């Protein structure tokens, strides 16, 4: 997965989590109890998926340590082995 796709997926899950959290608070204000739990569950799921994406794809290709979010989104070097983090082209079959 390229860094561009990683950034896109991470931002998508965080945006969805924020939307469901806002929707949950709106439903609390309107006192619609059944949908509050649904929105809370959706928020939790989206946050779990955002963490999963970072743990699965946000690793150094040499030493497999987790990369800093700043390094992932702005470029730089792995702080453990010094390997530059670059956006790779996807292999076409």
Buried (B, 14 or more C-beta within 10 A) or exposed (E): EEBEEBBEBBEBBBEBBEBBBEBBEEBBEEEEEEBBEBBBEBBEBBBEBBEEBBEEBBBBEEEEEBBEEEBBBEEBEBEEEEEEBEEEEEEEE
